[in-house]
């Protein structure tokens, strides 16, 4: 970018332009002669700039260049250094078989609308819906280290906290309902996430747990005990209960034919709320895709990453070429007026 350190000097160009205009309009001094026949040939050049004006133009151009140089033109290269103070986040997502259930919004309860939404893919199962919103959440947090734990009966560390979010997305895409079991153990992923985050030097550490089922796995510690452990290490746990009363799941009948059948609402809202409250975070109920989207947006707004963007500009001075050209133009005007275009009476 080009700018001037002292732009007010450019105002001197206005009176200079006025003086040049006035000088060009003035007539040259003349002699009274009895006859002008001898100047008939010269009169054919009327309307052009007189040669006596040429030194004036070079002198004015030289002054203009010097004024331009006084304004200190410079070209700057802007550099923005981004400094972030990120948050360490671990996302724990339920992979039990019930995550293949599809939650039907109220506006799609009509059979024809529901059939159309299912055939077009507009309605997705709980896991795919959660994965979409998790991706949006991660994309909004480029400065945060984010890890991923999948769980069913046991926790499975999918990806440690990382800034390489493309790698994280690749691992997230591979997750499928029921791939590591059908039951739901909530204490295991919380304990595993706490173990990952407890030695982190980040000033803020959080866990976001997604589940659609009740805790039905006996572990060495209970989910609430795991939450108390997280609180000791100043780790907040956001819990998200996925599912509604209007849910369906594809199943095969006795003859091997596929059909969608209703499924019941299962997650333990009381337990999820207690886990979140123990760590000073929040519990959310996401009944469908819209509810999950609102949940992730609110968590994103609550857990802001501190970011600084100091701006630096490296300038390169451009005044010296204009000084040299200005001096050269003035010297040329003097040479033209005193030597080459000098008129001898």
N, C-alpha and C positions, 0 to 999 in steps of 0.2 A: 504494500500500500504506500502511496505517495502523500506526504503532507509537508507542512512548513512549521518550523519551530517558532518563527516570528512573523506570522502572516500579515500583521498590520503594516509592515514595510511595503507590501504590495499596493497600498493606497497611494503611494507616491507615483505610481504609473499613470494615475488619472491626470494630475496636473502636467506631467510630462507629455502625455498624449495631446492635451489641450494646447500646450506651447508649440508642439510640432505642427498641429493643424493650423494655428495662426500664422506661423512662419511660412508655411506652404502657400497660404492665400495672399501674402504680401507680394507686390510686384518688385522686380529687380530695379535698382536705380538706372535711369536712362539719361541720354544726352539729347539736347535739342539740336537737330540737324535740318538744313534747308531741304533735303530730299532723302527719302527712304528707299529709293529704287535699288540701291546697292544691297539692301537687306531683304529684297523680295524672296530670294531663294531660302533664306532662313525662316521666313514667315510660314513656310509650308509645314513646319513642325509644331505649330500652335496646338495647345491642348496637352502636350506631353510635359513631363517634369523637366524643368530646366536643369542643365548639368551643374549649375551652381548650387542646386538643392541637394545633390547627391552626398556631399560631405556632411550636410546637416542630418540626413537620414541615417548615415552610418554612426554619427555622434549620438543621435537619439537612441538608436538600437543598442549602442554600447552602454549608455546610461540605464536603459531598460534591463539589460542583462545583469548589470551591477546591482540594481534594485532587487531583481529576482534572487541574486546570490545573497543579498543582505537578509532576505526572508528565510534563509537557511532551508532550502529544499532538501528532503531526505526520504529515503525509501526504507520502510521498516518491515521486518519479518516477524510476524506475531507468533508467539509460542505460548500455549496454554498447558500448564503442568497440572495434571489432575492428581489430587491427593485424597485418598479415601480412607475412612476408618470403618471397615466392614464389620458385619455381624457373622458369627459362625452359626450355621443352621443345619440341623439334621431333620430330614423328612422321613417319618416312619409310616409306611403304608401297608394296609392289610391286604394279603393275597389269598385269603380263605376263599373257598368255592362260592360263597354267597356274593362275592364282589362281581359275579357275572350277572347279577340281577339288574333289571332296568326299572328305574323309577319313572313313573308316568305323570307328567304335569296335569293339572286339573283341566287345562284347555285342550287336552288330547284324549279325554276319556271317551269321546265318541268313537265307535268301533271303526268307522271308515277312516277317520283322521289317524287313529292309532296304527291301523294297518299300513297306511301310506307312509307314516313316519318311520315305522320299522323296516319297510322294504327299501326306503331311500337312504337309510342310515342316519337319519336326523336324530333318532333316539339311540343313545349308546349305553353300554352297561356302566355300572358304578366305577369300575377301575379305569376304563377308557375316559370317562368324564373327569375323574380325578386327575388323570395324567395330563389331560389338556390344560386344566386350570393350574396344575403344578408347573407346567412349562411356562405359562404366562407369568406366573409368580417369579420364577427363576430369571426369565428374560428381563424383568424390571429391576433386578438386583445384580448388576454386573460386578459390583465391588465386594460381594459377599462370598465367603467360602461355604458351599452347600454340599452336604452329603446325603446319602440315601440308604435306608434300612427297610427291607421287606420282612414281613412276618406272617406267620400262620401259627402252627404249634410252637415253632422256634424262630428266633430272629435270624435274618441272613443279611450280612453287610454287603450291599450292592456296590456302594461307592463311598470312599471316605470323603470328608469335607474337602472341596477343591474349587479353584477358580476356573478350571477347564469345564465350563458348562456344556460344551458340545459333547464331551466325553460322558458327562452325566446324563444328557438326553439319550445318548445311545444305549446306556444301561437301563434307563427308565422305559424305553420303548420295548425292551425284551420281556417285561413283566407281564404275566398272564394269571388270571384267577385260578387258584387251585394248584399251581405249579409246585408248591412246597408243602401242601397239605390243606386240610379243610377246617380244622378247629382254629380258635383264636386265643393266643396268649399275649396279653398286653404288657405284663411286667417285663418280659424278656427284651422287647425292643426298647423300652424306656431305659432299662439298666444298661443295655449295650450303647445307647446314644449318650447316656451320662458318662460312661467310661471313655467314649470318644472325645467328649467336650470338656471334661473336668480339668485337663491340663492346658487347655487353650489359653493363649494370651489375649484373646479378643475381649474387649470390655463388655460385650453383650453376646450371650449364647442362648439359643432357643431350640426347642424341639416342636415340630408340628406333626401330630399323630392323627392319621385317618383310619377309621374302622367302621364297619357296619355290623359288627357282631359283639356278643357278650364275652367277657373273659371266662373261658372254660378250660384253661390249662393250669394245672397246679405247678407252681414254680417255687424256688427257694424263698423268694420274697413276693409280697403282694404288689399290685399296681400302685397302691397308695404309698407303700413303703418306698417304692422306686421313685415316686414323686417327691417324697420327703428328702431322699438322697439328692435329687436334682436341685431342690431348694437349698440344700447345704452348699452346693457348688454354684449357687446363683444362676441356675439355668431355668428359664421359663418354659412351660409346656403348654402349648395350645392344642386343645383336643377338638376333633371334628367328627361328629357322629353322622354317618352317611346313611340315608334311607328314609322311606316313607311308608305309609299304609297302602299306597297305590303302587305296588311293585309287582313285576312279573319276571318269570325266568323261563327260558326255553328248556324243555325236558322231553324225553322220548317215552312214549307209552309202551304197553306190552307188545305191540306189533312193530315197534321200531319207528313209529311216526313221530315227528317233532311237533310240539305244540307249546304255546306260552301258557303258563299256569301262574296264578297269584302266589306270592310268597309273603310271609309275615315280617313285621318290623321287629328287629332283634336287639339293636345296640343298647347298652346300659347307660342311659343319660345321667343317672345319679352318680355313677362311678366316674364318668368322663368329666363331669362338672367338678367333682371333688379333686381329681388329679390336677385340673387347671387351677382351681382355687388355691391348692396347696403351694403352688409355685408363683402365685400372683399373676397368672395369665388368664386366658378366657376360654370358655367352652362355646362351640358353635354347633348348631343342628343344620345340616345341609340336606334338605328333602329331595332336591333334584339338581339339575345342571345350573339353573339360575341361582339357587341357594348356595351352591358351592362357589360359583363365581363371586357372589357378594362376600362370602366368607374370606376368600383369598385376598380380595381387594382390601378388606378391613384389616386383616393381619399385616398386609403390605404397608398400609398407612400407619399402623401402630408401631411397627418396627422399622423406623427410618434409618438409613445409612448416612452417616455424616460425611459430607463431601466438600472439599475446597478446590477451587479452580483459580489459582493465582495466574495473572496475565503478565507476560513479559514481551517486550518488543525490542528487537535488536535493530538499530538504525545504521544506515550507511549514508554518509554525507555526500550530497550532490552539488554543493555550492562551488567548489573549485573550478570545474569546467566552465561554469557561467562567468566566473571572475576572469578567467583567461580569455574567453571569447569577448567579454565586454571591453577589456583593456585593448585587445587586438582591434576591435571595431572602432574604438576612439582613436587609436594611433593611425588606423587607415583613413579615418575622416580627416585627420590633420594632414596626412601625406597627400590626400587628394586635393584638399583646399589650398595647401601651400606649394605644392609641386606640380602635380599632373593636370589639375584643372585651373591653375592660376591664370588669371586674365591680365594681360599687359595693355594698358590704355594705348 
